[in-house]
Amino acid sequence: MNKLIFMILILLITFGFFTKIECEDRIKNVSEQSKGNVSSEKVMSELSPILIYDEDDLLEISIEDVGKYHGDVCLCLTLAFRSIQFAISQLWQDEISKRGNFKIISACPTPGTKDCFEFITRVITRGEGNDFKLELPQGTDIENMISNNFTFLFIRKSTGDSIRIRTREELFPDRFFELRNIVKYGKTSTTEEEDNFWAIKRELKQKFMTLPAKDIFVFER
Protein backbone atom coordinates (compact mmCIF):
# COMPACT_ATOMS: atom_id res chain seq x y z
CA MET A 1 0.00 0.00 0.00
CA ASN A 2 2.80 2.40 0.96
CA LYS A 3 4.61 1.46 -2.24
CA LEU A 4 1.50 2.33 -4.29
CA ILE A 5 1.14 5.70 -2.56
CA PHE A 6 4.83 6.41 -3.18
CA MET A 7 4.47 5.65 -6.91
CA ILE A 8 1.42 7.90 -7.16
CA LEU A 9 3.32 10.74 -5.49
CA ILE A 10 6.21 10.31 -7.93
CA LEU A 11 3.84 10.44 -10.88
CA LEU A 12 2.13 13.57 -9.57
CA ILE A 13 5.46 15.33 -9.02
CA THR A 14 6.70 14.36 -12.51
CA PHE A 15 3.46 15.51 -14.14
CA GLY A 16 3.61 18.80 -12.27
CA PHE A 17 7.22 19.34 -13.32
CA PHE A 18 6.56 18.90 -17.05
CA THR A 19 3.35 20.93 -16.84
CA LYS A 20 5.37 23.78 -15.35
CA ILE A 21 7.91 23.56 -18.19
CA GLU A 22 5.13 23.58 -20.78
CA CYS A 23 3.51 26.62 -19.18
CA GLU A 24 6.84 28.43 -19.01
CA ASP A 25 7.44 27.70 -22.70
CA ARG A 26 4.00 29.07 -23.59
CA ILE A 27 4.60 32.20 -21.55
CA LYS A 28 7.99 32.65 -23.22
CA ASN A 29 6.49 32.28 -26.70
CA VAL A 30 3.74 34.79 -25.95
CA SER A 31 6.31 37.17 -24.48
CA GLU A 32 8.55 36.90 -27.56
CA GLN A 33 5.56 37.44 -29.87
CA SER A 34 4.52 40.49 -27.87
CA LYS A 35 8.04 41.89 -28.11
CA GLY A 36 7.92 41.36 -31.88
CA ASN A 37 4.63 43.24 -32.12
CA VAL A 38 5.94 46.07 -29.96
CA SER A 39 9.09 46.24 -32.10
CA SER A 40 7.03 46.38 -35.30
CA GLU A 41 4.80 49.11 -33.87
CA LYS A 42 7.85 51.07 -32.78
CA VAL A 43 9.37 50.87 -36.27
CA MET A 44 6.11 52.07 -37.84
CA SER A 45 5.92 55.01 -35.46
CA GLU A 46 9.48 55.98 -36.40
CA LEU A 47 8.73 56.16 -40.14
CA SER A 48 8.30 59.81 -41.10
CA PRO A 49 4.72 60.75 -42.04
CA ILE A 50 3.99 62.14 -45.48
CA LEU A 51 3.03 65.82 -45.62
CA ILE A 52 0.68 66.64 -48.49
CA TYR A 53 -1.85 69.36 -49.37
CA ASP A 54 -5.49 68.56 -50.01
CA GLU A 55 -6.48 71.86 -51.61
CA ASP A 56 -5.50 74.32 -48.84
CA ASP A 57 -5.48 71.77 -46.02
CA LEU A 58 -2.10 70.39 -44.98
CA LEU A 59 -2.35 66.70 -44.11
CA GLU A 60 0.10 64.58 -42.17
CA ILE A 61 -0.37 60.95 -43.20
CA SER A 62 1.39 58.16 -41.33
CA ILE A 63 1.75 54.56 -42.42
CA GLU A 64 -0.61 53.64 -39.56
CA ASP A 65 -3.26 55.92 -41.10
CA VAL A 66 -2.92 54.13 -44.43
CA GLY A 67 -3.04 50.77 -42.64
CA LYS A 68 -6.37 51.66 -41.02
CA TYR A 69 -7.79 52.51 -44.43
CA HIS A 70 -6.56 49.27 -45.99
CA GLY A 71 -7.22 47.11 -42.93
CA ASP A 72 -3.62 46.11 -42.29
CA VAL A 73 -0.07 47.37 -42.68
CA CYS A 74 0.88 44.59 -45.07
CA LEU A 75 4.08 44.07 -47.03
CA CYS A 76 2.76 45.61 -50.27
CA LEU A 77 1.35 48.64 -48.48
CA THR A 78 4.66 49.17 -46.69
CA LEU A 79 6.55 49.04 -49.97
CA ALA A 80 4.12 51.45 -51.65
CA PHE A 81 4.37 53.88 -48.72
CA ARG A 82 8.16 53.88 -48.85
CA SER A 83 8.15 54.29 -52.64
CA ILE A 84 5.84 57.32 -52.71
CA GLN A 85 7.71 58.80 -49.76
CA PHE A 86 10.95 58.47 -51.74
CA ALA A 87 9.35 59.82 -54.94
CA ILE A 88 8.17 62.94 -53.11
CA SER A 89 11.66 63.54 -51.71
CA GLN A 90 13.09 63.39 -55.24
CA LEU A 91 10.43 65.22 -57.27
CA TRP A 92 9.45 67.88 -54.73
CA GLN A 93 12.57 67.96 -52.54
CA ASP A 94 11.91 70.71 -49.97
CA GLU A 95 8.44 71.54 -51.29
CA ILE A 96 5.22 69.97 -50.04
CA SER A 97 3.34 68.08 -52.73
CA LYS A 98 -0.34 68.39 -53.57
CA ARG A 99 -2.74 65.48 -53.94
CA GLY A 100 -3.88 66.58 -57.37
CA ASN A 101 -0.34 66.80 -58.74
CA PHE A 102 0.31 63.06 -59.02
CA LYS A 103 0.13 60.65 -61.87
CA ILE A 104 1.09 57.07 -61.00
CA ILE A 105 1.73 54.09 -63.25
CA SER A 106 2.07 50.91 -61.22
CA ALA A 107 3.20 47.43 -62.23
CA CYS A 108 1.74 45.96 -59.04
CA PRO A 109 -1.88 44.72 -58.98
CA THR A 110 -2.16 44.13 -55.23
CA PRO A 111 -4.85 45.88 -53.13
CA GLY A 112 -2.24 47.08 -50.62
CA THR A 113 -0.35 49.18 -53.15
CA LYS A 114 -3.49 50.62 -54.76
CA ASP A 115 -5.05 51.50 -51.39
CA CYS A 116 -1.84 53.21 -50.29
CA PHE A 117 -1.63 55.40 -53.41
CA GLU A 118 -5.34 56.15 -53.25
CA PHE A 119 -5.37 57.12 -49.58
CA ILE A 120 -2.37 59.42 -49.90
CA THR A 121 -3.14 61.08 -53.25
CA ARG A 122 -6.77 60.18 -54.13
CA VAL A 123 -5.26 59.42 -57.52
CA ILE A 124 -7.92 56.82 -58.37
CA THR A 125 -11.13 58.53 -57.23
CA ARG A 126 -10.45 62.22 -57.78
CA GLY A 127 -12.21 62.07 -61.14
CA GLU A 128 -9.29 62.18 -63.54
CA GLY A 129 -9.31 58.59 -64.70
CA ASN A 130 -5.97 58.67 -66.49
CA ASP A 131 -3.97 59.65 -63.41
CA PHE A 132 -3.60 56.06 -62.26
CA LYS A 133 -2.77 53.13 -64.51
CA LEU A 134 -1.79 49.51 -64.06
CA GLU A 135 0.80 48.30 -66.53
CA LEU A 136 1.85 44.77 -65.61
CA PRO A 137 4.93 42.98 -66.92
CA GLN A 138 4.01 40.48 -69.60
CA GLY A 139 2.76 37.17 -68.25
CA THR A 140 2.08 38.47 -64.73
CA ASP A 141 -1.13 38.99 -62.79
CA ILE A 142 -2.28 39.04 -59.15
CA GLU A 143 -1.62 35.30 -58.84
CA ASN A 144 1.65 35.18 -60.77
CA MET A 145 3.99 37.97 -59.78
CA ILE A 146 7.72 38.60 -60.13
CA SER A 147 10.05 41.18 -58.61
CA ASN A 148 9.47 43.58 -61.54
CA ASN A 149 5.85 43.90 -60.45
CA PHE A 150 7.15 46.07 -57.62
CA THR A 151 7.95 48.93 -59.98
CA PHE A 152 6.26 52.33 -59.85
CA LEU A 153 6.41 55.42 -62.07
CA PHE A 154 5.56 58.71 -60.31
CA ILE A 155 4.95 61.83 -62.39
CA ARG A 156 4.72 65.40 -61.11
CA LYS A 157 2.00 66.68 -63.40
CA SER A 158 2.75 70.39 -63.05
CA THR A 159 6.34 70.01 -64.30
CA GLY A 160 6.36 66.69 -66.15
CA ASP A 161 9.23 65.46 -63.98
CA SER A 162 9.08 61.76 -63.26
CA ILE A 163 10.87 59.02 -61.40
CA ARG A 164 10.70 55.27 -61.96
CA ILE A 165 11.28 53.29 -58.79
CA ARG A 166 11.98 49.56 -58.83
CA THR A 167 12.41 47.33 -55.80
CA ARG A 168 15.77 45.60 -55.75
CA GLU A 169 15.39 42.05 -57.03
CA GLU A 170 18.00 40.70 -54.63
CA LEU A 171 15.82 41.57 -51.62
CA PHE A 172 13.34 38.84 -52.52
CA PRO A 173 14.54 35.43 -51.27
CA ASP A 174 14.56 32.39 -53.53
CA ARG A 175 11.13 30.78 -53.91
CA PHE A 176 9.29 33.77 -52.42
CA PHE A 177 7.02 34.23 -55.43
CA GLU A 178 6.67 30.50 -55.94
CA LEU A 179 5.61 30.05 -52.31
CA ARG A 180 3.26 33.04 -52.58
CA ASN A 181 1.47 31.41 -55.48
CA ILE A 182 1.25 28.06 -53.71
CA VAL A 183 0.12 29.35 -50.31
CA LYS A 184 -2.24 32.15 -51.39
CA TYR A 185 -3.63 30.81 -54.65
CA GLY A 186 -2.80 27.11 -54.87
CA LYS A 187 -5.30 24.42 -54.06
CA THR A 188 -3.04 22.72 -51.54
CA SER A 189 0.03 23.72 -49.57
CA THR A 190 2.02 21.95 -46.87
CA THR A 191 2.47 23.30 -43.36
CA GLU A 192 6.17 23.73 -44.10
CA GLU A 193 5.46 25.79 -47.23
CA GLU A 194 3.01 27.99 -45.32
CA ASP A 195 5.42 28.51 -42.42
CA ASN A 196 8.28 29.35 -44.81
CA PHE A 197 6.16 31.82 -46.79
CA TRP A 198 4.87 33.76 -43.78
CA ALA A 199 8.34 33.82 -42.19
CA ILE A 200 9.86 35.21 -45.40
CA LYS A 201 7.07 37.75 -45.69
CA ARG A 202 7.58 38.99 -42.11
CA GLU A 203 11.31 39.34 -42.73
CA LEU A 204 10.74 41.22 -45.98
CA LYS A 205 8.28 43.61 -44.36
CA GLN A 206 10.81 44.34 -41.62
CA LYS A 207 13.42 45.18 -44.27
CA PHE A 208 11.03 47.47 -46.13
CA MET A 209 10.27 49.21 -42.84
CA THR A 210 13.83 49.74 -41.70
CA LEU A 211 16.29 49.84 -44.61
CA PRO A 212 17.26 53.19 -46.15
CA ALA A 213 15.41 53.87 -49.40
CA LYS A 214 18.62 53.52 -51.43
CA ASP A 215 18.98 49.95 -50.18
CA ILE A 216 15.38 49.08 -51.14
CA PHE A 217 15.03 50.80 -54.52
CA VAL A 218 16.87 51.49 -57.71
CA PHE A 219 15.53 54.47 -59.62
CA GLU A 220 15.89 56.65 -62.68
CA ARG A 221 14.70 60.21 -63.21
Backbone hydrogen bonds in HBPLUS format (Angstrom, degrees):
<---DONOR---> <-ACCEPTOR-->    atom                        ^
c    i                          cat <-CA-CA->   ^        H-A-AA   ^      H-
h    n   atom  resd res      DA  || num        DHA   H-A  angle D-A-AA Bond
n    s   type  num  typ     dist DA aas  dist angle  dist       angle   num
A0005-ILE N   A0001-MET O   3.01 MM   4  6.35 159.5  2.05 151.9 156.9     1
A0006-PHE N   A0002-ASN O   2.89 MM   4  6.11 155.1  1.96 146.1 153.3     2
A0007-MET N   A0003-LYS O   3.01 MM   4  6.27 155.6  2.08 147.0 152.7     3
A0008-ILE N   A0004-LEU O   3.00 MM   4  6.27 154.8  2.07 147.7 154.7     4
A0009-LEU N   A0005-ILE O   2.96 MM   4  6.22 156.2  2.01 148.6 154.9     5
A0010-ILE N   A0006-PHE O   3.02 MM   4  6.31 154.2  2.09 146.7 153.5     6
A0011-LEU N   A0007-MET O   2.99 MM   4  6.26 158.3  2.04 147.4 152.9     7
A0012-LEU N   A0008-ILE O   2.94 MM   4  6.20 159.1  1.98 150.7 156.2     8
A0013-ILE N   A0009-LEU O   2.98 MM   4  6.17 159.3  2.02 149.7 155.0     9
A0014-THR N   A0010-ILE O   2.93 MM   4  6.13 162.8  1.96 150.3 155.1    10
A0015-PHE N   A0011-LEU O   2.87 MM   4  6.03 164.2  1.90 151.5 156.0    11
A0016-GLY N   A0012-LEU O   2.94 MM   4  6.06 158.5  1.99 144.1 150.3    12
A0017-PHE N   A0013-ILE O   2.93 MM   4  6.14 147.8  2.03 144.5 153.4    13
A0018-PHE N   A0014-THR O   3.11 MM   4  6.43 166.5  2.13 158.0 158.5    14
A0019-THR N   A0015-PHE O   2.93 MM   4  6.06 152.5  2.01 147.1 155.7    15
A0020-LYS N   A0016-GLY O   3.00 MM   4  6.12 150.9  2.08 140.5 147.6    16
A0021-ILE N   A0017-PHE O   3.09 MM   4  6.47 153.9  2.17 144.9 151.8    17
A0022-GLU N   A0018-PHE O   2.93 MM   4  6.15 160.6  1.97 147.9 152.9    18
A0023-CYS N   A0019-THR O   2.93 MM   4  6.16 159.1  1.97 148.3 154.0    19
A0024-GLU N   A0020-LYS O   2.87 MM   4  6.10 159.2  1.91 149.6 155.6    20
A0025-ASP N   A0021-ILE O   2.89 MM   4  6.15 153.2  1.96 148.7 156.0    21
A0026-ARG N   A0022-GLU O   2.98 MM   4  6.27 157.2  2.04 147.9 153.8    22
A0027-ILE N   A0023-CYS O   2.89 MM   4  6.16 162.2  1.92 153.2 158.0    23
A0028-LYS N   A0024-GLU O   2.89 MM   4  6.07 154.5  1.95 144.9 152.3    24
A0029-ASN N   A0025-ASP O   2.89 MM   4  6.16 160.0  1.93 150.9 155.9    25
A0030-VAL N   A0026-ARG O   2.95 MM   4  6.19 165.0  1.97 153.9 157.6    26
A0031-SER N   A0027-ILE O   2.87 MM   4  6.02 155.4  1.93 145.2 152.8    27
A0032-GLU N   A0028-LYS O   2.85 MM   4  6.10 160.0  1.89 153.3 157.9    28
A0033-GLN N   A0029-ASN O   2.92 MM   4  6.12 158.1  1.97 148.5 154.7    29
A0034-SER N   A0030-VAL O   2.87 MM   4  6.07 155.7  1.92 147.3 154.1    30
A0035-LYS N   A0031-SER O   2.92 MM   4  6.20 153.8  1.99 147.0 154.3    31
A0036-GLY N   A0032-GLU O   2.96 MM   4  6.24 151.2  2.05 143.6 151.4    32
A0037-ASN N   A0033-GLN O   2.96 MM   4  6.29 153.7  2.03 148.6 155.4    33
A0038-VAL N   A0034-SER O   2.86 MM   4  6.12 161.3  1.90 151.9 157.2    34
A0039-SER N   A0035-LYS O   2.81 MM   4  5.99 156.9  1.86 147.2 154.0    35
A0040-SER N   A0036-GLY O   2.93 MM   4  6.13 158.9  1.97 146.8 152.2    36
A0041-GLU N   A0037-ASN O   2.90 MM   4  6.13 160.6  1.94 150.2 155.5    37
A0042-LYS N   A0038-VAL O   2.87 MM   4  6.06 150.0  1.96 145.5 154.3    38
A0043-VAL N   A0039-SER O   2.96 MM   4  6.24 156.7  2.02 149.9 155.5    39
A0044-MET N   A0040-SER O   3.02 MM   4  6.30 161.9  2.05 150.1 154.6    40
A0045-SER N   A0041-GLU O   3.01 MM   4  6.22 158.1  2.06 146.0 151.7    41
A0046-GLU N   A0042-LYS O   3.09 MM   4  6.31 128.2  2.37 138.1 151.5    42
A0046-GLU N   A0043-VAL O   3.04 MM   3  5.12 136.0  2.24  97.5 110.3    43
A0047-LEU N   A0044-MET O   3.16 MM   3  5.38 152.7  2.24 104.2 112.2    44
A0050-ILE N   A0061-ILE O   2.75 MM  11  5.06 166.8  1.77 145.9 144.2    45
A0061-ILE N   A0050-ILE O   2.84 MM  11  5.06 172.9  1.84 148.9 148.0    46
A0052-ILE N   A0059-LEU O   3.06 MM   7  5.32 156.6  2.12 140.8 147.2    47
A0059-LEU N   A0052-ILE O   2.79 MM   7  5.32 170.1  1.80 155.1 157.9    48
A0053-TYR N   A0097-SER O   2.89 MM  44  6.32 165.2  1.91 150.0 154.5    49
A0099-ARG N   A0053-TYR O   2.93 MM  46  6.05 164.8  1.96 172.4 167.7    50
A0054-ASP N   A0057-ASP O   2.75 MM   3  5.12 165.7  1.77 156.0 160.2    51
A0057-ASP N   A0054-ASP O   3.01 MM   3  5.12 158.3  2.06 130.0 126.6    52
A0065-ASP N   A0062-SER O   3.12 MM   3  5.16 122.0  2.47  95.0 108.7    53
A0066-VAL N   A0062-SER O   3.25 MM   4  6.66 156.6  2.30 147.2 152.4    54
A0067-GLY N   A0063-ILE O   2.90 MM   4  6.11 151.8  1.98 141.8 150.3    55
A0068-LYS N   A0064-GLU O   2.96 MM   4  6.26 147.7  2.07 147.3 154.5    56
A0069-TYR N   A0065-ASP O   3.25 MM   4  6.57 151.3  2.33 142.9 150.1    57
A0070-HIS N   A0066-VAL O   2.96 MM   4  6.27 158.2  2.00 153.0 159.0    58
A0071-GLY N   A0067-GLY O   2.66 MM   4  5.56 146.2  1.77 144.1 154.4    59
A0078-THR N   A0074-CYS O   2.97 MM   4  6.15 159.8  2.01 151.0 156.9    60
A0079-LEU N   A0075-LEU O   3.00 MM   4  6.29 159.0  2.05 151.5 156.8    61
A0080-ALA N   A0076-CYS O   2.93 MM   4  6.15 158.1  1.98 147.8 153.9    62
A0081-PHE N   A0077-LEU O   2.86 MM   4  6.05 159.7  1.90 152.9 158.3    63
A0082-ARG N   A0078-THR O   3.01 MM   4  6.26 164.7  2.03 150.7 154.4    64
A0083-SER N   A0079-LEU O   2.95 MM   4  6.10 150.2  2.04 143.0 151.8    65
A0084-ILE N   A0080-ALA O   2.98 MM   4  6.21 165.8  2.00 155.9 157.9    66
A0085-GLN N   A0081-PHE O   2.99 MM   4  6.04 152.1  2.07 145.1 153.7    67
A0086-PHE N   A0082-ARG O   2.97 MM   4  6.10 152.6  2.05 140.5 147.4    68
A0087-ALA N   A0083-SER O   2.87 MM   4  6.11 157.0  1.92 146.3 153.2    69
A0088-ILE N   A0084-ILE O   2.98 MM   4  6.10 160.8  2.02 145.0 149.0    70
A0089-SER N   A0085-GLN O   3.22 MM   4  6.47 154.9  2.29 140.3 146.8    71
A0090-GLN N   A0086-PHE O   3.11 MM   4  6.40 137.7  2.30 144.1 155.4    72
A0090-GLN N   A0087-ALA O   3.13 MM   3  5.18 129.7  2.40  95.7 109.0    73
A0091-LEU N   A0087-ALA O   2.83 MM   4  5.98 168.5  1.84 161.8 164.7    74
A0092-TRP N   A0088-ILE O   2.88 MM   4  5.34 154.7  1.94 138.7 145.6    75
A0095-GLU N   A0092-TRP O   2.86 MM   3  5.12 165.6  1.88 137.1 134.6    76
A0101-ASN N   A0098-LYS O   3.08 MM   3  5.41 165.2  2.10 116.8 120.2    77
A0157-LYS N   A0101-ASN O   3.06 MM  56  5.21 156.2  2.11 132.0 136.3    78
A0103-LYS N   A0155-ILE O   3.06 MM  52  4.99 135.8  2.26 141.1 147.3    79
A0155-ILE N   A0103-LYS O   2.82 MM  52  4.99 155.4  1.88 157.6 160.2    80
A0104-ILE N   A0131-ASP O   2.84 MM  27  6.18 161.9  1.87 160.1 159.9    81
A0133-LYS N   A0104-ILE O   3.03 MM  29  6.54 153.8  2.10 153.7 161.0    82
A0105-ILE N   A0153-LEU O   2.91 MM  48  5.01 162.1  1.94 146.0 151.9    83
A0153-LEU N   A0105-ILE O   2.82 MM  48  5.01 165.1  1.84 151.6 156.2    84
A0106-SER N   A0133-LYS O   2.86 MM  27  6.26 162.6  1.89 167.7 164.7    85
A0135-GLU N   A0106-SER O   2.85 MM  29  6.05 161.6  1.88 151.6 157.9    86
A0107-ALA N   A0151-THR O   3.03 MM  44  5.47 152.2  2.11 175.5 170.9    87
A0114-LYS N   A0110-THR O   3.35 MM   4  6.65 172.1  2.36 155.2 157.2    88
A0115-ASP N   A0111-PRO O   2.84 MM   4  5.88 165.2  1.86 154.3 158.7    89
A0116-CYS N   A0112-GLY O   3.14 MM   4  6.15 149.8  2.24 135.0 142.9    90
A0117-PHE N   A0113-THR O   3.07 MM   4  6.35 168.9  2.08 156.5 157.9    91
A0118-GLU N   A0114-LYS O   2.91 MM   4  6.02 159.4  1.95 149.7 156.3    92
A0119-PHE N   A0115-ASP O   2.88 MM   4  5.92 165.1  1.90 146.7 150.9    93
A0120-ILE N   A0116-CYS O   3.14 MM   4  6.25 161.7  2.17 150.0 154.5    94
A0121-THR N   A0117-PHE O   2.96 MM   4  5.89 163.4  1.98 146.8 152.2    95
A0122-ARG N   A0118-GLU O   2.62 MM   4  4.36 142.3  1.76 126.9 136.0    96
A0126-ARG N   A0122-ARG O   3.07 MM   4  5.57 129.6  2.33 151.8 155.6    97
A0131-ASP N   A0128-GLU O   3.01 MM   3  5.89 158.2  2.06 137.0 137.4    98
A0140-THR N   A0137-PRO O   3.10 MM   3  5.77 149.9  2.20 147.2 145.2    99
A0141-ASP N   A0144-ASN O   3.07 MM   3  5.13 151.4  2.16 119.0 127.9   100
A0144-ASN N   A0141-ASP O   3.08 MM   3  5.13 140.8  2.24 101.8 113.3   101
A0149-ASN N   A0146-ILE O   3.02 MM   3  5.63 159.0  2.07 115.8 122.6   102
A0150-PHE N   A0147-SER O   3.01 MM   3  5.78 160.2  2.05 119.9 125.4   103
A0167-THR N   A0150-PHE O   3.02 MM  17  5.71 160.5  2.06 156.9 163.1   104
A0152-PHE N   A0165-ILE O   2.78 MM  13  5.22 160.5  1.82 151.1 157.7   105
A0165-ILE N   A0152-PHE O   2.72 MM  13  5.22 172.3  1.73 161.1 162.0   106
A0154-PHE N   A0163-ILE O   2.94 MM   9  5.43 169.1  1.95 156.3 155.8   107
A0163-ILE N   A0154-PHE O   2.92 MM   9  5.43 149.7  2.01 150.6 160.2   108
A0156-ARG N   A0161-ASP O   2.76 MM   5  5.34 170.7  1.77 166.6 169.9   109
A0159-THR N   A0156-ARG O   3.18 MM   3  5.83 146.0  2.30 116.7 125.0   110
A0160-GLY N   A0156-ARG O   2.72 MM   4  5.45 149.5  1.81 164.8 174.6   111
A0164-ARG N   A0220-GLU O   2.93 MM  56  5.42 166.5  1.95 159.0 160.5   112
A0220-GLU N   A0164-ARG O   3.07 MM  56  5.42 145.0  2.20 140.6 151.1   113
A0166-ARG N   A0218-VAL O   2.84 MM  52  5.38 175.8  1.85 170.2 171.2   114
A0218-VAL N   A0166-ARG O   2.85 MM  52  5.38 158.0  1.89 156.5 163.7   115
A0168-ARG N   A0216-ILE O   2.87 MM  48  5.79 170.4  1.88 156.0 156.3   116
A0171-LEU N   A0168-ARG O   3.18 MM   3  5.77 161.3  2.22 114.2 119.8   117
A0172-PHE N   A0169-GLU O   3.16 MM   3  5.90 153.9  2.23 118.9 124.8   118
A0176-PHE N   A0173-PRO O   3.16 MM   3  5.63 158.1  2.21 133.8 133.4   119
A0179-LEU N   A0175-ARG O   2.75 MM   4  5.79 167.0  1.77 155.0 158.2   120
A0180-ARG N   A0176-PHE O   2.86 MM   4  6.07 150.7  1.94 143.3 152.5   121
A0181-ASN N   A0177-PHE O   3.04 MM   4  6.23 160.4  2.08 144.1 147.9   122
A0182-ILE N   A0178-GLU O   3.06 MM   4  6.34 156.4  2.12 146.6 153.3   123
A0183-VAL N   A0179-LEU O   2.80 MM   4  5.89 176.9  1.80 159.8 160.8   124
A0184-LYS N   A0180-ARG O   2.92 MM   4  5.70 161.2  1.96 146.0 152.2   125
A0185-TYR N   A0181-ASN O   3.05 MM   4  5.20 141.9  2.20 121.0 131.8   126
A0186-GLY N   A0181-ASN O   2.86 MM   5  6.09 107.2  2.40 141.7 156.9   127
A0186-GLY N   A0182-ILE O   3.05 MM   4  4.32 134.1  2.27 105.8 114.8   128
A0194-GLU N   A0190-THR O   3.00 MM   4  6.31 160.8  2.04 152.2 157.4   129
A0195-ASP N   A0191-THR O   2.88 MM   4  6.06 165.5  1.91 151.3 155.4   130
A0196-ASN N   A0192-GLU O   2.91 MM   4  6.05 162.0  1.94 149.1 154.3   131
A0197-PHE N   A0193-GLU O   2.96 MM   4  6.09 160.6  1.99 146.9 152.2   132
A0198-TRP N   A0194-GLU O   3.05 MM   4  6.26 174.9  2.05 158.6 158.9   133
A0199-ALA N   A0195-ASP O   3.01 MM   4  6.06 151.7  2.09 144.3 152.5   134
A0200-ILE N   A0196-ASN O   2.95 MM   4  6.10 161.8  1.99 149.3 154.1   135
A0201-LYS N   A0197-PHE O   2.89 MM   4  6.11 158.3  1.94 150.4 157.2   136
A0202-ARG N   A0198-TRP O   2.98 MM   4  6.12 156.7  2.04 142.0 147.4   137
A0203-GLU N   A0199-ALA O   3.07 MM   4  6.29 159.9  2.12 146.9 152.4   138
A0204-LEU N   A0200-ILE O   2.86 MM   4  6.10 158.0  1.91 151.9 158.1   139
A0205-LYS N   A0201-LYS O   2.94 MM   4  6.12 165.9  1.96 151.4 155.0   140
A0206-GLN N   A0202-ARG O   3.05 MM   4  6.27 155.5  2.12 145.2 151.7   141
A0207-LYS N   A0203-GLU O   3.08 MM   4  6.40 151.4  2.16 144.3 151.7   142
A0207-LYS N   A0204-LEU O   3.03 MM   3  5.08 114.8  2.47  95.6 111.4   143
A0208-PHE N   A0204-LEU O   2.90 MM   4  6.26 160.8  1.94 156.9 162.1   144
A0209-MET N   A0205-LYS O   2.93 MM   4  6.13 135.4  2.13 142.2 154.4   145
A0210-THR N   A0206-GLN O   3.06 MM   4  6.19 147.8  2.17 144.9 152.5   146
A0211-LEU N   A0207-LYS O   2.88 MM   4  5.48 169.2  1.89 151.7 154.6   147
A0215-ASP N   A0212-PRO O   2.92 MM   3  5.45 146.7  2.03 114.7 124.6   148
A0216-ILE N   A0213-ALA O   3.00 MM   3  5.09 151.0  2.08 103.3 112.6   149
A0217-PHE N   A0213-ALA O   2.89 MM   4  5.98 164.2  1.91 166.5 168.8   150
